[in-house]
Amino acid sequence: MPHIRCRGMQRETVVAISETLVEQLADLTKAPAAHFTVEYIPTEFIATRFGGQAYPFIELFWFDRGQEMQDAAAKLITSIVRPVVGNDAEIAVVVQPLNRSGYYDNGEHY
C-alpha cells in the first residue's frame, strides 16, 4: 500500500518508470518501497476529445495523507511520466483515498 495503476501508456513505459516512481513516492511519503504496488492496465480509449488517442492516466490508491501530500504526489508522478510521454501529452493523476476500515490485509482491516 499505496497502489499505483497506470493506463494509457505502453507496458514498457510503465516498467521503465516503475522503479523511480516507487522510490521517489516512498521517499516523499516515508512509506517503505516494499509496500507499493505498480499495475499496468492495458486500455483502449473509445471516445475522447483526443479522438480516441490514449493519454497517461495514473490512479493512486492510498490512505488519506492530506491535501499537501496529495498535491506533492501528483506533481511528482507527473514529473516522472512527463519525460517519457513528451511535453504535449496530457497526464491525468487521480488520487483515490482508501478507508482504513474497508482495506483488509490477510482478512484484517487496518
C-alpha positions in Angstrom: 0.0 0.0 0.0 -0.1 2.5 -1.8 -1.3 1.1 -5.1 -0.5 2.7 -8.4 -2.5 1.8 -11.5 -1.2 3.0 -14.9 -3.4 3.2 -18.1 -2.9 4.9 -21.4 0.8 4.1 -21.7 2.8 1.3 -23.2 3.7 -1.6 -20.8 7.4 -0.9 -21.5 6.9 2.7 -20.4 5.3 1.7 -17.1 8.1 -0.8 -16.5 10.7 1.8 -17.3 9.3 4.3 -14.8 8.1 1.9 -12.1 11.3 1.8 -10.0 11.8 5.5 -10.0 8.1 6.1 -9.3 8.1 3.8 -6.3 11.4 5.0 -4.9 10.5 8.7 -5.1 7.0 8.2 -3.8 8.3 6.1 -0.9 10.8 8.9 -0.1 8.1 11.5 -0.3 5.6 9.6 1.9 8.1 8.0 4.2 6.5 4.6 3.4 8.6 1.5 2.7 9.1 1.0 -1.0 8.2 -2.7 -0.5 4.6 -1.6 0.4 3.9 -0.1 -3.0 2.4 -1.9 -6.0 2.5 -0.8 -9.6 -0.1 -2.2 -12.0 -0.2 -1.8 -15.8 -3.7 -1.9 -17.2 -4.0 -2.1 -21.0 -6.7 0.2 -22.1 -8.5 1.2 -25.3 -9.8 4.7 -25.2 -13.0 4.7 -27.3 -14.5 8.2 -27.3 -12.4 11.1 -26.0 -11.8 14.7 -27.0 -8.5 13.4 -28.4 -10.2 11.3 -31.0 -9.6 8.0 -29.2 -5.9 8.7 -28.5 -4.9 7.4 -25.2 -3.1 9.6 -22.7 -1.4 8.6 -19.4 -3.9 8.1 -16.6 -2.4 7.2 -13.3 -4.5 6.3 -10.3 -3.0 6.4 -6.8 -4.9 4.4 -4.2 -3.8 5.1 -0.6 -4.8 6.1 2.9 -5.5 9.9 3.0 -2.4 11.8 3.7 -3.8 15.3 3.4 -4.1 17.8 0.5 -0.5 19.0 0.7 0.9 15.4 0.4 -1.6 14.6 -2.3 -0.6 17.6 -4.4 3.1 16.8 -3.9 2.5 13.2 -5.0 0.5 14.3 -8.1 3.3 16.7 -9.1 5.9 14.0 -8.5 4.1 11.4 -10.6 3.6 14.0 -13.4 7.3 14.9 -13.3 8.3 11.2 -13.7 5.9 10.5 -16.5 6.4 13.7 -18.5 9.9 12.9 -19.9 8.7 9.6 -21.4 5.5 10.8 -22.9 6.5 14.3 -24.1 5.7 17.9 -23.2 2.5 18.0 -25.2 0.8 15.0 -23.6 -2.0 15.5 -21.0 -1.2 13.5 -17.9 -4.1 12.7 -15.5 -3.4 11.7 -11.9 -6.4 10.6 -9.9 -6.0 10.1 -6.1 -8.4 7.6 -4.6 -8.3 7.8 -0.8 -9.0 4.5 0.9 -10.9 4.0 4.1 -8.8 2.0 6.6 -11.9 0.1 7.8 -12.5 -1.0 4.3 -9.0 -2.2 3.5 -8.1 -5.7 4.5 -4.7 -7.4 4.7 -5.0 -11.2 5.4 -8.6 -10.8 6.5 -7.9 -8.0 9.0 -8.7 -4.3 8.3 -6.3 -1.5 9.3 
